[in-house]
Amino acid sequence: MRWLLPRSLPAWVLLIVIAGLLSIQVSTLSIVSRERVASNNILDLFRLNDRALSLAKLMYAEQPLDRTRIAAGLSVPPHVLTTSDAPAVSSVIPADDEMAELEDIIVGRLSKYGIQEARVRREMPKARPSQNSAEPDQSVGSVERELLDLSSDITNSDTLVASIEFKDSQWLNFTMKATPPSPVLNSDSLPLYGSVAALVVALSIWSLRRPTAPYRALESAVRRIGADLKSPPLDERGSSEYKSAARAVNTMQARLKEYVEDRELLAAALAHDLRTPLTRIRLRLELLRNSPLRTALMHNLADIEAISASVLDFATYEARDEALERIDFWSLVDSIADGNPHVVFDGARHHARGLVCQGQAIALRRCVANLVDNAVKYGGKARLALSQVDGHVLLTIDDSGPGIPETKMETIFRPFIRIEGSRNRQTGGLGLGLTIARNIARRFDGDVVLKNRSGGGLRAELKIPLAGTVKAAAVG
């Protein structure tokens, strides 16, 4: 069930607001409903007491036969009025303390009119067979319709039955319908409640966008820093919490940038300074003429020079100043494939043309060239194919090599990492080609992924956003 929970701060705040709104609404409606029931009950008891007083004042001086005649004339269902020798409320014990107190109040107020005893009980409405509601008559006015609905509600409400005894032992029995409880929610009030709730939610969403906008910018900036350490720092304006977070991110970015620059400068300086002694060693080896030692030392010297050039290349590839431009990716890949006899480019597909991305031409050319060289070195040949997938240019490079164990698919992208066996110094390079290729791809919001082919060999997939969707910034 955890996947149903929101994952962002605005969604959490909105969920809390909605939950709080629902809780307040339900609590308020529940309190209002209970208050209405309590008010209706007190009102019914007041009406019953008042009716008993009116009837007692009217009939206490009359003879029993006259009371019977008057009661018959005043009896109008559902308010029935009768006289008898026995009370309609046969139970002497009140149903609850409320009824017992009401009986005492009636006797106390009517004792001067010869009332000796009073009994009151509440009767539930009898169940009636359900009837299909007829369609409302369009000719009936709104007031008349409300009166008809109220009459129906009163008919189905509780009945209060009272019996009062005169001093001549005659009982006066009368009934009174209780006030029907009106619903808190109905067809008229429900749209109002819904409109108010929708307005509160809409205002909450609108008001949440402003305080949470800096955090969305903070998240976007952190992702941008991960792809490009040289991106502009965050604007330190806004709430105190946001300014503190932005200041910490900017400090982190500055320190990381300083660390990376120191690493690049150190590697570049070491590789550059090695060139002078290596050149001297090469000149002195030339004096050895055809000595067997000379040949071995020349091979070792060539390895040292290759390592130095690779380290210098890896340390300085991000420092080159190159402007962003729109690049026809098909032409770029075709030019690389055309100069290599071991590369087959399936460029005849019509959907492969017109794939334009935005980036740095030299950097992207180097990215593709590194992937192609890797496939040729370890697989003998490479087969290239271009396509468009989800707003990205997809370049697939297949080789026929031995592949890579699944557990080392990500490890191979680390600098100076080579897979043992066929992928070693004798058959490959220094383990920097894939590292540089992925770093360049990610600089332009792309990526490089390696997969083992089902028929054998390795597949490298390069994804670069099409022009218009790329969000990369110029480096430097």
C-alpha positions in Angstrom: 0.0 0.0 0.0 3.0 2.3 0.3 3.0 3.0 -3.4 -0.4 4.7 -3.0 1.3 7.4 -0.8 2.5 10.6 -2.4 6.2 11.0 -3.1 6.6 14.8 -3.2 6.3 17.5 -0.6 3.5 19.4 -2.4 1.5 16.2 -2.7 2.0 15.4 1.0 0.9 18.9 2.0 -2.1 18.7 -0.3 -3.0 15.3 1.1 -2.8 16.7 4.7 -5.0 19.7 3.7 -7.6 17.5 2.1 -7.6 15.1 5.0 -7.9 18.0 7.4 -10.7 19.5 5.4 -12.6 16.2 5.3 -12.1 15.7 9.0 -13.4 19.2 9.8 -16.4 18.8 7.5 -17.3 15.4 8.9 -16.9 16.7 12.5 -18.9 19.8 11.8 -21.7 18.0 10.1 -21.8 15.4 13.0 -21.9 18.2 15.6 -24.6 20.0 13.7 -26.7 16.9 13.3 -26.5 16.1 17.0 -27.4 19.7 17.9 -30.4 19.5 15.6 -31.6 16.3 17.2 -31.2 17.8 20.7 -32.9 21.1 19.7 -35.8 19.3 18.1 -36.2 17.1 21.2 -36.4 20.1 23.5 -38.7 21.9 21.1 -41.1 18.8 21.1 -41.1 18.6 24.9 -41.9 22.4 25.0 -44.8 22.0 22.5 -46.2 19.0 24.4 -46.1 20.9 27.7 -47.7 23.9 26.0 -50.4 21.8 24.4 -51.2 20.0 27.7 -51.6 23.5 29.4 -53.9 24.7 26.6 -56.1 21.6 26.8 -56.2 21.6 30.6 -57.3 25.3 30.7 -60.0 24.6 28.1 -61.5 21.5 29.6 -60.9 21.4 33.4 -64.2 23.2 34.2 -66.3 21.1 31.8 -68.3 18.0 32.5 -67.0 14.6 31.3 -69.5 14.4 28.4 -68.7 17.9 27.3 -65.0 17.1 27.4 -65.7 14.1 25.2 -67.6 16.3 22.7 -64.9 19.0 22.7 -62.1 16.4 22.2 -64.0 14.9 19.2 -64.3 18.3 17.7 -60.6 19.1 18.2 -59.2 15.8 17.1 -57.6 16.1 13.7 -55.2 13.2 12.6 -52.4 12.8 13.2 -53.1 15.0 16.3 -55.7 12.7 17.9 -57.6 13.9 21.0 -59.8 11.5 23.1 -61.2 11.1 26.6 -61.5 7.8 28.5 -61.7 6.2 31.9 -58.2 4.6 31.4 -55.1 6.3 30.2 -53.7 5.7 26.8 -50.2 5.4 28.4 -50.7 2.4 30.6 -47.2 2.3 32.1 -46.7 4.1 35.3 -42.9 4.0 35.0 -41.5 6.7 32.6 -39.3 5.5 29.8 -36.3 7.7 30.9 -35.4 10.5 33.2 -36.3 13.1 30.6 -39.9 11.8 30.4 -40.1 11.5 34.2 -39.0 15.2 34.6 -41.5 16.3 31.9 -44.4 14.5 33.7 -43.5 16.3 37.0 -43.4 19.6 35.2 -46.8 19.1 33.6 -48.4 18.1 36.9 -46.8 21.0 38.7 -48.0 23.6 36.1 -51.5 22.1 35.8 -52.3 21.2 39.4 -54.3 24.4 39.7 -56.5 23.1 36.9 -57.3 19.9 38.7 -54.7 17.7 37.0 -53.6 14.9 39.3 -51.3 12.8 37.1 -49.5 13.0 33.8 -48.0 10.2 31.7 -45.9 10.6 28.5 -44.3 8.2 26.2 -42.6 8.2 22.7 -43.7 5.7 20.1 -41.7 4.8 17.0 -43.4 5.0 13.6 -44.8 1.7 12.3 -43.1 0.2 9.3 -45.0 0.8 6.1 -44.7 -1.0 2.8 -42.4 0.8 0.4 -44.0 2.6 -2.4 -42.4 3.7 -5.6 -42.0 7.5 -5.5 -44.0 9.1 -8.2 -42.5 11.7 -10.5 -42.9 15.2 -9.1 -45.7 17.2 -10.6 -44.2 20.0 -12.6 -47.3 22.2 -12.0 -46.7 22.2 -8.2 -44.9 25.2 -6.9 -41.8 25.1 -4.8 -43.6 26.1 -1.6 -46.3 23.5 -2.1 -43.7 20.8 -2.8 -41.8 21.6 0.3 -45.1 21.5 2.4 -45.9 18.1 0.9 -42.4 16.8 1.7 -42.6 18.1 5.2 -46.1 16.5 5.7 -44.6 13.2 4.5 -41.7 13.5 6.9 -44.0 14.4 9.9 -46.2 11.3 9.1 -43.1 9.1 9.3 -41.7 10.7 12.5 -42.0 9.6 16.1 -45.3 10.2 18.0 -45.5 11.6 21.5 -48.5 10.3 23.4 -49.7 12.0 26.6 -52.4 11.2 29.2 -53.5 13.7 31.9 -56.0 12.9 34.6 -58.5 15.4 35.9 -59.7 15.4 39.5 -62.9 13.5 38.5 -60.7 10.6 37.3 -61.3 11.2 33.6 -58.3 10.9 31.4 -57.5 13.2 28.5 -55.4 11.5 25.9 -53.7 13.3 23.0 -51.0 12.7 20.5 -48.4 15.0 18.9 -46.0 14.2 16.0 -42.4 14.9 16.8 -40.4 17.3 14.7 -38.8 15.3 11.9 -35.0 15.5 11.8 -33.9 17.5 8.8 -30.9 16.0 7.0 -27.7 18.0 7.1 -26.9 17.1 3.5 -29.5 17.1 0.9 -29.8 17.7 -2.9 -29.8 21.5 -2.3 -26.9 21.8 0.2 -24.6 19.1 -1.3 -23.6 21.1 -4.3 -22.7 24.0 -2.0 -20.6 21.9 0.3 -18.9 20.3 -2.8 -18.2 23.8 -4.3 -16.7 25.1 -1.1 -14.5 22.0 -0.8 -13.4 22.2 -4.4 -12.6 25.9 -4.0 -10.5 25.2 -0.9 -8.6 22.4 -2.6 -8.0 24.6 -5.7 -6.8 27.5 -3.5 -4.5 25.1 -1.6 -3.0 23.8 -4.8 -2.4 27.4 -6.0 -1.0 28.6 -2.7 1.3 25.5 -2.4 3.0 26.2 -5.7 4.7 29.3 -4.5 6.3 28.0 -1.3 7.3 24.7 -2.9 8.6 26.3 -6.1 12.1 26.9 -4.6 12.4 23.2 -3.6 11.5 22.1 -7.1 14.2 24.4 -8.4 16.6 23.0 -5.8 15.8 19.4 -7.0 16.3 20.5 -10.6 19.6 22.2 -9.8 21.0 19.2 -7.9 20.2 17.0 -10.9 21.9 19.5 -13.2 25.0 19.6 -11.0 25.1 15.8 -11.2 25.2 16.1 -15.0 27.3 19.2 -15.3 29.4 20.3 -12.4 30.1 23.6 -14.1 26.5 24.7 -14.2 25.5 28.1 -12.7 25.0 28.2 -8.9 21.6 28.4 -7.3 20.0 31.8 -6.6 20.0 32.2 -2.8 16.7 34.1 -2.5 13.5 32.9 -0.9 12.6 31.5 2.5 15.3 31.1 5.2 15.1 27.3 4.8 15.5 27.4 1.1 18.4 30.0 1.3 20.2 27.7 3.8 19.7 24.7 1.5 20.8 26.6 -1.6 23.8 28.0 0.1 24.8 24.4 1.2 24.4 23.1 -2.4 26.4 26.0 -3.9 29.2 25.4 -1.3 29.2 21.7 -2.2 29.3 22.4 -5.9 32.2 24.9 -5.5 34.2 22.4 -3.5 33.5 19.5 -5.9 34.4 21.7 -8.8 37.6 22.8 -7.1 38.5 19.2 -6.3 37.8 18.0 -9.9 39.8 20.9 -11.3 42.7 20.0 -9.0 42.5 16.4 -10.1 42.5 17.4 -13.8 45.4 19.8 -13.4 47.4 17.3 -11.5 46.9 14.5 -14.1 47.5 16.9 -16.9 50.6 18.3 -15.3 52.0 14.8 -14.7 51.3 13.6 -18.2 52.7 16.8 -19.7 55.9 16.8 -17.6 56.6 13.2 -18.5 56.9 14.1 -22.2 60.3 15.8 -21.8 62.1 12.9 -20.1 60.4 10.4 -22.4 61.7 12.4 -25.4 65.2 12.4 -24.0 65.0 8.6 -23.4 63.8 8.1 -26.9 66.8 10.1 -28.3 69.3 8.2 -26.3 67.7 4.9 -27.3 68.3 5.9 -30.9 72.1 5.8 -30.2 71.9 2.1 -29.3 71.4 1.3 -32.9 70.3 -2.4 -33.4 70.8 -3.6 -29.8 68.1 -6.1 -28.6 67.8 -4.0 -25.5 66.8 -1.1 -27.6 63.8 -2.9 -29.1 62.5 -3.9 -25.7 63.0 -0.5 -24.2 61.3 1.2 -27.2 58.2 -1.0 -26.6 58.1 -0.1 -23.0 58.6 3.6 -23.9 55.7 3.4 -26.3 53.5 2.0 -23.6 54.5 4.8 -21.2 53.8 7.4 -23.9 50.3 5.8 -24.6 49.5 5.8 -20.9 50.6 9.5 -20.6 48.6 10.5 -23.6 45.5 8.7 -22.4 45.7 10.2 -18.9 46.2 13.7 -20.3 43.2 13.1 -22.7 41.0 11.9 -19.9 41.9 14.7 -17.6 41.3 17.5 -20.1 38.5 16.3 -22.3 35.9 18.4 -20.3 38.0 21.5 -20.3 37.7 22.2 -24.0 35.6 25.2 -24.9 33.1 24.3 -27.6 29.8 26.0 -28.4 26.5 24.1 -28.6 25.1 23.6 -32.1 22.5 21.6 -33.9 24.0 18.3 -35.2 22.7 16.0 -37.9 23.4 12.7 -36.0 23.1 10.6 -39.1 25.8 12.5 -40.9 28.0 12.4 -37.8 27.7 8.6 -37.5 28.1 8.1 -41.3 31.3 10.1 -41.4 32.8 7.9 -38.6 31.6 4.6 -40.2 32.8 5.7 -43.6 36.5 5.9 -42.5 36.6 2.4 -40.8 36.5 -0.7 -43.0 35.4 -2.8 -40.0 32.2 -0.8 -39.5 28.8 -1.5 -41.2 26.3 1.3 -40.9 22.7 0.5 -41.6 22.0 4.0 -42.7 19.7 3.3 -45.6 16.7 3.3 -43.3 14.5 6.3 -44.1 13.6 6.9 -40.5 17.3 7.2 -39.5 17.6 10.5 -41.4 16.7 13.9 -40.1 17.6 13.0 -36.5 18.9 16.3 -35.2 20.3 16.8 -31.7 21.9 19.7 -29.9 25.4 19.4 -28.5 29.1 19.8 -29.1 30.2 18.3 -32.4 33.7 17.3 -31.3 32.6 15.8 -28.0 29.8 13.8 -29.6 32.0 12.6 -32.4 34.5 11.4 -29.8 31.7 9.7 -27.9 30.6 7.7 -30.9 34.2 7.0 -32.0 35.1 5.6 -28.6 32.1 3.2 -28.7 32.9 2.2 -32.3 36.6 1.6 -31.5 35.6 -0.4 -28.5 33.4 -2.7 -30.6 36.1 -3.1 -33.3 38.9 -3.8 -30.8 37.0 -6.4 -28.8 34.6 -7.8 -31.5 36.5 -7.5 -34.7 33.8 -5.5 -36.4 30.9 -3.3 -35.5 27.3 -2.9 -36.9 25.6 0.5 -36.4 21.9 1.4 -36.6 20.1 4.6 -35.9 16.5 5.1 -34.8 14.2 7.4 -32.8 12.8 6.3 -29.4 10.7 8.5 -27.0 12.2 11.8 -28.2 15.8 10.5 -28.3 18.3 9.5 -30.9 19.1 5.9 -30.4 22.4 4.5 -31.8 23.0 0.8 -31.4 26.5 -0.6 -31.9 26.7 -4.4 -32.1 29.9 -6.4 -32.0 30.7 -10.1 -32.2 33.0 -10.3 -29.2 32.8 -12.5 -26.1 30.5 -10.0 -24.3 30.7 -8.9 -20.6 29.5 -10.7 -17.5 26.3 -9.2 -16.2 27.8 -8.4 -12.8 30.4 -6.2 -14.5 28.2 -4.2 -16.8 28.5 -1.0 -14.6 32.0 -1.7 -13.4 33.4 -1.5 -16.9 32.5 2.2 -17.1 34.9 3.1 -14.3 38.3 4.6 -15.3 41.1 2.2 -16.0 38.9 -0.8 -15.5 39.4 -3.7 -18.1 37.8 -7.1 -18.2 40.3 -9.9 -18.0 40.7 -12.3 -20.9 40.4 -10.9 -24.3 39.7 -7.4 -23.0 43.2 -6.6 -21.8 46.1 -4.3 -22.6 47.2 -6.4 -25.6 43.8 -6.4 -27.3 42.5 -3.1 -26.0 43.3 0.2 -24.5 43.5 1.6 -21.0 39.9 1.4 -20.0 39.1 5.0 -20.6 37.1 4.9 -23.8 33.8 3.8 -22.3 34.2 6.2 -19.3 34.7 9.2 -21.6 31.8 8.1 -23.9 29.3 7.9 -21.0 30.5 11.1 -19.4 30.0 13.0 -22.7 26.6 11.4 -23.3 25.4 12.3 -19.8 26.6 15.8 -20.2 23.9 16.2 -22.9 21.2 14.4 -20.9 21.9 11.2 -22.7 23.4 7.9 -21.6 25.3 4.8 -22.7 24.1 1.3 -21.8 25.7 -2.0 -22.5 23.8 -5.3 -23.1 24.8 -8.8 -24.0 23.2 -9.9 -27.3 21.2 -13.1 -27.3 23.1 -14.4 -30.3 26.5 -13.6 -28.8 28.5 -10.4 -28.7 27.9 -7.0 -27.0 25.5 -4.2 -27.8 26.2 -0.6 -26.8 23.2 1.8 -26.9 23.8 5.5 -27.0 20.8 7.8 -26.3 20.9 11.6 -27.0 17.8 13.8 -26.7 16.5 15.3 -30.0 16.9 19.0 -30.5 14.1 20.9 -28.6 14.1 18.4 -25.7 17.8 18.6 -24.7 18.4 20.6 -21.6 22.2 20.5 -21.5 24.1 23.7 -21.1 27.4 24.7 -22.6 30.4 23.4 -20.7 33.1 25.9 -19.7 
